[in-house]
């Protein structure tokens, strides 16, 4: 009897582990993302990585919230085998990042959920994931966000259920990457199709059989291992890869086990100029790839994100090149040739992110700012966005002779109508300088924030370009002006050290020097004839004036 009871206990234990569930009642996850583990229903230990509790995004009481693909997961080893495996999931928090879960069995990705959670805001919809695992013995399962990125894709998991192993392992074939309907950029000429096979010994002439695959319905290719299918010499267009398991006689196994993946390589849309590019985005949405035939000129180049404001005779756009794809050195006044990239919107501003390096078509080009009013900009943001413009007789409402420009701050600029002057260029030399008083002509780049027009100056020279003088230094004077020789003189009442900078009309600093005393001669022998902006800083005071060199 003792032996029979022992056998019965073993049988019941095996049966208990062969079907089960997890409702996270015993979960140790807290309100902070962390790694951890807990003993759940049936004594099974569950491990989780960079996860937290369900917060308010619950499904059925307690649950576990995964955060991102790189290191968030829930995993357990189930003894006694698994038949069908199911769980429920839903979007957590309100972000629009694509969420897609994958199931790994014994370290192999075998199935994925549909994409969900891309609509802004909370989503209470609960989805069900089901897959027939049908694996005997101890089976390790893992649920995670697909991929390896660190982008937040919060998802709540709950109500995991599995049935007993049915007794006959079922062969399975899945394609783990690329994701179905992936769209590659036009520079891609090769990709790997990664496959996973379970319960089927792939070999050449031995084992259970091998793999057949086709690309776009072409000739059958025989494959005798489970390494990635490498596709090369690809060109823009649509691709369908069909993969199936066959026996050693090259016949599909019964029942059939196969998988299909579709992907495409985008083509460049060739546009004659930036106005045509903007019109196509307005008509068809951002995200397409473009090749610009015109040679836009750079009005302002930043180190930050390798950004460049460019414009041609028709429109402007912002180049956002965080990957520094454009390796050619470029400065304001350079014309860009062979611009190719993908468009996107950032807070309403149309950007193009380069996919290939561009070249300089010409240098020293002068952009003449288009004279507009604040009312015209507000009524037609898309017409002026990222272009260099000039607003005449405009004054800063907060200028009092003491207030200074602070980075990432809104200031009211008025020429009869109001517009936001946004100090978004943290590197600009007017940051920390006194806001100029009075009405003057301002040279500005046009931006926006989700439909609200904004403008920004490239440099102090832009803010005071058309003003004869802006002066908070006592006794400040320059002579002669116009300058007709190699030197001109600066004077002031104080002997305090003075920083001297001269800018050209592109906002580039062409002279930088300093002196201590009440008077000094400044050498400008290397400057060409033209109009410049002189800026002198004395302690916390500054003076700016137009400098003419003949």
C-alpha positions in Angstrom: 0.0 0.0 0.0 2.8 2.4 0.8 4.2 1.8 -2.7 0.8 2.4 -4.3 0.3 5.6 -2.3 3.8 6.8 -3.4 2.9 6.1 -7.1 -0.4 7.9 -6.7 1.4 10.9 -5.1 3.9 11.0 -8.0 1.1 10.8 -10.6 -0.9 13.5 -8.9 2.2 15.8 -8.7 2.9 15.2 -12.4 -0.7 15.9 -13.2 -0.7 19.1 -11.1 2.4 20.5 -12.9 1.1 19.4 -16.3 -1.7 22.0 -16.2 -1.8 25.1 -14.2 -2.2 28.9 -13.9 -0.7 32.0 -12.5 -2.7 35.0 -11.3 0.2 37.0 -9.7 -1.5 36.9 -6.2 1.9 36.1 -4.7 3.9 38.5 -6.9 6.5 40.5 -5.0 6.7 43.3 -7.7 6.3 46.8 -6.3 5.6 50.2 -7.8 9.2 50.5 -8.9 10.8 48.7 -11.8 13.2 46.0 -10.6 14.3 42.4 -11.0 12.8 39.8 -8.7 11.1 36.5 -8.2 8.2 34.9 -6.4 6.7 31.5 -5.7 3.4 31.4 -7.5 0.5 29.0 -7.8 1.5 25.3 -7.6 4.8 26.2 -6.1 6.3 27.3 -9.4 9.0 30.0 -9.2 8.5 33.0 -11.5 11.4 35.3 -12.3 10.9 38.8 -13.7 13.3 41.5 -15.0 12.9 45.3 -14.9 9.1 45.0 -14.1 6.7 46.4 -11.6 3.2 45.8 -10.3 0.1 46.6 -12.4 -0.5 50.1 -11.0 -4.0 51.2 -12.1 -3.7 49.2 -15.4 -5.0 46.0 -14.0 -6.7 43.1 -15.8 -8.1 41.0 -13.0 -6.5 42.1 -9.8 -2.8 41.7 -9.5 -0.6 41.5 -12.6 2.9 42.2 -13.8 3.9 45.3 -15.9 6.7 44.9 -18.4 8.4 48.1 -19.4 10.7 47.7 -22.4 12.2 45.1 -24.7 15.8 45.3 -23.6 15.4 43.8 -20.1 11.8 43.4 -19.1 10.4 39.8 -19.0 8.5 37.2 -16.9 9.8 33.6 -17.0 9.2 30.2 -15.3 10.2 26.6 -15.8 7.2 24.3 -15.9 7.8 20.7 -15.1 5.8 17.9 -16.8 5.4 19.6 -20.1 3.0 22.1 -21.6 0.2 21.7 -24.2 -1.6 25.0 -24.9 -0.3 28.2 -23.3 -2.4 31.4 -22.9 -2.3 34.7 -21.1 -4.0 38.0 -21.1 -2.4 41.4 -21.7 -3.2 45.1 -22.1 -1.6 48.5 -22.7 -0.3 50.3 -19.6 0.2 54.0 -19.4 -0.6 56.3 -22.3 2.4 56.4 -24.7 2.0 55.7 -28.4 5.0 53.3 -28.8 4.2 50.1 -30.6 3.7 47.2 -28.2 4.2 43.6 -29.4 4.8 40.6 -27.2 6.8 37.5 -28.0 6.7 34.0 -26.4 10.0 32.1 -26.0 10.0 28.4 -25.3 13.3 27.0 -24.1 15.0 30.1 -25.3 13.5 30.0 -28.8 11.1 32.7 -30.0 8.1 30.8 -31.3 5.2 33.3 -31.5 4.3 37.0 -31.3 1.2 39.0 -30.6 -0.3 41.5 -33.0 0.9 45.1 -32.5 -1.2 47.1 -30.1 -1.2 50.3 -28.0 -0.3 52.9 -30.6 -3.2 55.3 -30.0 -2.4 58.1 -27.6 -4.0 57.8 -24.2 -5.1 55.0 -21.9 -6.6 51.8 -23.4 -8.7 49.4 -21.3 -8.9 46.7 -24.0 -7.7 43.3 -22.8 -6.2 40.9 -25.4 -5.7 37.1 -25.3 -2.6 35.3 -26.4 -2.8 31.6 -27.2 -0.2 29.2 -28.6 0.1 25.4 -28.7 3.5 24.6 -27.3 3.1 20.9 -26.9 6.5 20.2 -25.3 7.2 17.3 -22.9 9.5 17.5 -19.8 10.6 20.7 -18.1 9.7 23.7 -20.3 11.0 27.2 -19.8 8.7 29.9 -21.1 9.4 33.6 -21.2 7.1 36.5 -22.1 8.7 39.8 -23.2 8.3 42.8 -25.5 9.7 41.9 -28.9 13.2 43.3 -29.8 16.0 44.8 -27.8 15.2 48.5 -27.6 15.0 50.6 -24.4 11.8 52.4 -25.6 9.0 52.4 -23.0 6.3 50.0 -24.1 4.5 49.3 -20.8 2.3 46.2 -20.9 0.4 44.4 -18.1 0.4 40.6 -18.0 -2.1 38.5 -16.1 -4.0 35.2 -16.0 -1.4 32.8 -17.4 -2.9 29.4 -18.1 -1.4 26.2 -19.6 -2.8 22.7 -20.3 -1.0 19.4 -20.0 1.3 18.0 -22.7 -0.8 16.0 -25.2 1.7 13.2 -25.6 2.8 13.9 -29.2 5.2 16.8 -29.8 3.9 18.9 -32.7 6.6 20.3 -35.1 6.5 24.1 -35.3 8.1 26.7 -37.6 8.2 30.4 -36.9 9.9 33.4 -38.4 11.2 35.6 -35.6 12.5 38.4 -37.7 12.0 40.6 -39.6 8.6 41.5 -38.2 5.8 41.0 -40.7 5.2 44.0 -43.0 8.5 45.6 -42.0 9.4 48.6 -44.2 13.1 49.0 -44.7 14.7 52.3 -45.8 16.0 52.6 -49.4 19.6 52.0 -48.5 19.0 48.4 -47.4 20.2 45.8 -49.9 20.3 42.7 -47.6 18.5 41.2 -44.7 18.4 38.0 -42.7 15.2 36.0 -42.2 15.6 34.3 -38.8 13.6 31.0 -38.3 12.9 28.9 -35.3 12.0 25.2 -35.5 10.7 23.0 -32.7 10.1 19.2 -32.5 11.6 18.6 -36.0 15.1 17.5 -36.7 16.4 19.5 -39.7 19.2 17.7 -41.5 20.5 16.6 -44.9 19.2 13.1 -45.7 18.8 12.2 -42.1 16.6 13.3 -39.3 13.0 14.2 -39.9 13.5 16.2 -43.1 14.6 19.7 -44.1 13.3 23.2 -45.1 12.0 24.6 -48.4 11.7 28.3 -49.0 10.8 30.6 -51.8 11.1 34.4 -52.3 8.3 36.1 -54.2 7.1 32.7 -55.5 10.4 32.0 -57.2 12.3 28.7 -57.4 12.4 26.5 -54.3 15.6 26.7 -52.2 16.4 23.6 -50.0 17.8 24.4 -46.6 19.3 21.7 -44.3 19.9 23.8 -41.1 18.1 26.4 -39.0 20.5 29.3 -39.5 19.1 32.5 -40.9 18.1 32.8 -44.5 20.4 35.5 -45.9 18.8 37.6 -48.7 21.2 39.8 -50.7 21.2 42.1 -53.7 17.8 43.4 -52.7 16.2 46.4 -54.5 13.2 48.6 -53.5 10.0 46.7 -53.7 7.7 44.1 -52.0 9.0 40.7 -50.8 7.2 37.6 -49.6 9.2 34.7 -48.1 7.5 31.4 -47.7 9.1 28.7 -45.5 7.9 25.2 -44.9 9.0 21.9 -43.3 9.3 18.9 -45.7 10.3 15.3 -45.3 13.4 13.6 -46.7 11.4 13.0 -49.9 10.9 16.8 -50.3 7.2 16.5 -49.6 5.4 18.9 -47.1 4.9 17.1 -43.8 1.3 16.4 -42.8 -0.3 18.4 -41.3 1.6 21.2 -43.1 3.9 23.4 -41.1 4.9 26.6 -42.8 5.3 30.3 -42.2 5.2 33.4 -44.4 6.7 36.8 -43.9 6.2 40.0 -45.9 8.5 43.0 -46.0 9.3 45.8 -48.3 12.2 48.2 -49.2 11.0 51.7 -49.7 11.9 53.9 -52.6 13.0 57.5 -52.5 10.3 60.0 -53.6 12.2 62.5 -55.8 11.0 66.1 -55.3 12.2 69.1 -57.2 12.4 71.4 -54.1 11.5 71.8 -50.5 8.0 73.1 -51.2 7.2 70.0 -53.1 8.5 67.9 -50.2 6.3 69.8 -47.7 3.3 69.5 -50.0 3.7 65.7 -50.3 4.0 65.3 -46.5 0.9 67.4 -46.0 -1.0 65.3 -48.5 0.4 61.8 -47.5 1.8 62.2 -44.0 5.3 62.1 -42.6 7.6 59.0 -42.6 8.3 58.6 -46.3 11.8 58.9 -47.9 12.8 61.8 -50.1 15.6 62.8 -52.4 15.7 66.6 -52.9 16.8 67.8 -56.4 17.4 71.4 -55.4 20.5 72.6 -53.5 19.1 74.3 -50.3 21.4 76.7 -48.5 22.2 76.4 -44.8 20.9 79.3 -42.8 22.1 77.9 -39.4 24.1 74.9 -38.4 24.2 73.4 -34.9 26.4 70.9 -33.1 23.4 69.7 -31.2 22.0 66.7 -33.1 24.0 67.9 -36.1 21.0 70.0 -36.9 20.9 72.3 -39.9 18.2 74.8 -40.9 18.1 74.9 -44.7 16.0 76.6 -47.3 15.8 77.0 -51.1 13.8 79.5 -53.1 10.5 77.8 -52.2 10.6 76.6 -48.6 12.6 75.6 -45.6 13.1 72.4 -43.5 15.1 71.3 -40.4 17.7 68.6 -40.9 17.8 66.5 -37.7 20.9 64.3 -37.9 21.4 62.7 -34.5 23.3 59.8 -36.0 25.6 62.3 -37.8 25.0 60.6 -41.1 26.1 63.8 -42.9 29.9 63.7 -42.2 30.8 66.4 -44.6 31.8 69.6 -42.8 29.1 72.2 -43.5 28.5 75.8 -42.3 26.0 78.5 -42.8 26.1 79.7 -46.4 26.9 76.2 -47.8 24.5 74.8 -50.4 23.7 71.1 -49.9 23.6 68.6 -52.8 22.1 65.1 -52.8 20.0 65.4 -49.7 18.3 62.1 -49.0 16.3 61.2 -45.8 13.2 60.3 -44.0 10.7 62.9 -42.8 9.2 63.1 -39.4 7.3 65.5 -37.2 8.6 66.7 -33.9 6.1 68.9 -32.0 4.7 69.9 -35.3 8.0 70.8 -36.9 8.8 69.0 -40.2 12.2 67.4 -40.0 14.3 65.2 -42.4 16.7 62.7 -41.0 19.5 61.9 -43.5 20.1 58.4 -44.7 23.2 59.1 -46.7 26.0 61.7 -46.6 25.5 64.9 -48.6 28.0 67.1 -50.3 28.6 70.9 -50.6 27.5 72.2 -53.9 28.7 75.8 -53.3 29.8 78.0 -50.4 29.4 81.6 -49.3 25.7 81.8 -50.4 23.8 84.7 -48.8 20.2 84.2 -47.7 18.2 87.4 -47.7 15.6 87.2 -45.0 12.0 87.5 -46.3 10.3 90.5 -44.6 7.1 89.3 -43.0 4.8 90.3 -40.2 4.0 88.2 -37.1 0.4 87.9 -38.3 1.5 86.4 -41.7 3.6 83.8 -39.9 0.8 82.9 -37.5 -1.7 82.5 -40.3 0.7 80.5 -42.5 3.1 78.6 -40.3 3.8 75.9 -42.9 4.8 78.5 -45.5 7.5 80.0 -43.3 8.6 77.1 -41.1 12.4 76.7 -40.8 12.9 79.7 -43.1 14.9 82.9 -42.3 12.6 85.9 -42.1 12.8 89.5 -40.9 10.1 91.1 -38.7 10.4 94.9 -38.8 9.7 97.3 -35.9 9.3 94.4 -33.4 9.9 94.9 -29.7 10.2 92.5 -26.7 7.4 93.1 -24.2 9.5 92.1 -21.2 12.6 94.3 -22.1 13.3 96.6 -19.1 17.0 97.1 -19.4 17.6 94.5 -16.7 16.0 91.2 -17.8 18.2 88.8 -19.7 17.5 86.0 -22.1 17.2 82.6 -20.4 17.5 79.3 -22.4 14.3 77.4 -23.3 12.0 80.3 -22.4 9.1 82.0 -24.2 9.3 85.8 -24.7 6.6 87.9 -26.3 7.7 89.7 -29.6 5.3 92.3 -31.0 5.1 94.2 -34.2 1.4 95.1 -33.7 0.6 91.4 -33.2 2.2 89.0 -30.8 4.4 86.0 -31.5 6.5 83.7 -29.3 10.2 84.2 -29.3 11.6 80.9 -28.0 15.2 80.7 -26.8 15.5 77.1 -28.0 19.1 77.5 -29.2 21.0 77.1 -25.9 24.3 77.8 -27.6 23.3 81.3 -28.9 25.5 84.1 -27.7 22.5 86.2 -26.5 21.7 83.8 -23.7 22.4 85.7 -20.5 22.4 89.0 -22.3 20.1 91.9 -21.6 16.9 91.7 -23.7 17.1 94.7 -26.1 14.6 97.5 -25.6 12.7 99.3 -28.2 11.4 98.4 -31.7 13.9 97.1 -34.2 14.0 94.8 -37.2 14.7 91.2 -36.1 16.1 88.4 -38.2 14.6 85.1 -37.1 14.1 81.4 -37.9 10.5 80.3 -37.9 9.5 77.3 -35.8 6.4 76.0 -34.2 5.1 74.0 -31.2 2.2 71.8 -32.2 0.5 74.5 -34.3 1.6 77.5 -32.3 4.0 79.7 -34.2 7.4 80.5 -32.7 10.5 82.3 -33.8 14.1 82.2 -32.7 17.3 84.2 -33.4 20.5 82.6 -34.4 22.7 85.1 -32.6 22.8 88.5 -31.0 23.6 89.9 -34.4 20.1 88.8 -35.6 18.3 90.4 -32.7 20.1 93.8 -33.1 21.0 93.6 -36.8 19.1 96.7 -37.9 19.7 98.7 -34.8 22.4 101.4 -35.0 23.4 100.7 -31.5 22.4 98.8 -28.4 24.4 99.9 -25.4 24.6 99.4 -21.7 28.4 100.3 -21.4 29.0 103.8 -20.2 31.1 105.9 -22.6 31.0 103.2 -25.3 32.1 104.5 -28.7 33.7 103.3 -31.9 35.5 105.3 -34.6 35.9 105.6 -37.5 32.7 103.9 -38.6 32.7 103.1 -41.6 36.2 101.7 -41.2 38.5 102.7 -44.1 41.8 101.3 -42.8 43.1 98.2 -41.1 42.0 99.3 -37.6 39.2 101.0 -35.7 39.0 102.2 -32.1 36.8 101.2 -29.2 36.5 103.4 -26.1 34.6 103.3 -22.8 34.7 105.0 -19.4 35.8 101.8 -17.5 39.2 100.1 -17.6 37.5 96.7 -17.0 38.4 93.9 -19.3 36.3 93.8 -22.5 35.5 90.9 -24.8 35.2 91.9 -28.4 33.5 89.9 -31.1 32.6 90.7 -34.7 29.9 88.8 -36.6 29.2 88.7 -40.4 25.6 88.8 -41.7 25.4 85.0 -41.5 25.9 85.2 -37.7 29.4 83.7 -37.9 32.0 85.1 -35.5 34.9 86.4 -37.6 36.9 88.3 -35.0 37.4 87.5 -31.3 39.7 89.4 -29.0 39.9 91.3 -25.7 41.6 94.2 -24.0 41.8 95.9 -20.7 41.7 99.7 -20.4 39.5 102.5 -21.7 40.7 102.4 -25.3 42.0 100.0 -27.8 42.6 99.6 -31.6 41.0 96.5 -33.2 42.6 95.1 -36.3 40.2 94.1 -39.1 42.7 93.9 -41.9 41.5 90.3 -42.7 37.9 91.3 -43.1 36.3 91.9 -46.5 34.2 95.0 -47.2 30.7 94.8 -45.9 28.4 95.1 -43.0 29.2 93.4 -39.7 27.9 93.4 -36.1 30.2 94.4 -33.3 29.6 93.1 -29.8 31.5 94.2 -26.8 31.0 92.7 -23.3 32.3 94.5 -20.2 31.5 92.5 -17.1 27.7 92.0 -17.1 27.2 94.9 -19.5 27.2 94.8 -23.3 27.1 97.0 -26.4 26.2 96.1 -29.9 26.5 98.2 -33.0 26.6 97.9 -36.8 30.2 98.0 -38.2 30.8 99.0 -41.8 34.1 98.1 -43.4 34.9 99.8 -46.8 
